[in-house]
Amino acid sequence: MLINTGKLPHELVIGTKKDLDRHAADDDGFRHGARRAARAAQVAPGSTGEIVWNFNRTGRFDHACLVAGHYQAGMTGQDQRVVSR
């Protein structure tokens, strides 16, 4: 679950570092939301959101906030997921 207690909109986008870099370079925040809807959640100030994602492999996965300027300010991360079958 994502909780935005701030005063600005945020989003969580799952993608490769290369994909996130590309979207951050040519994106103005929510403009391309439909293009990445399955792997993103947009969260307005004072709201909550969630992404339901089934990881199909073990590995490290990148994520970021692609609202204009947020990625550039360092709102990025990487998590390790272990998938058991």
Secondary structure, 3 states (H helix, E strand, C coil): CEECCCCCCEEEEEECHHHHHHHHHHCCCHHHHHHHHHHEEEECCCCEECCCCCCCCCEEEEEECCCCCCCCCCCEEEEEECCCC
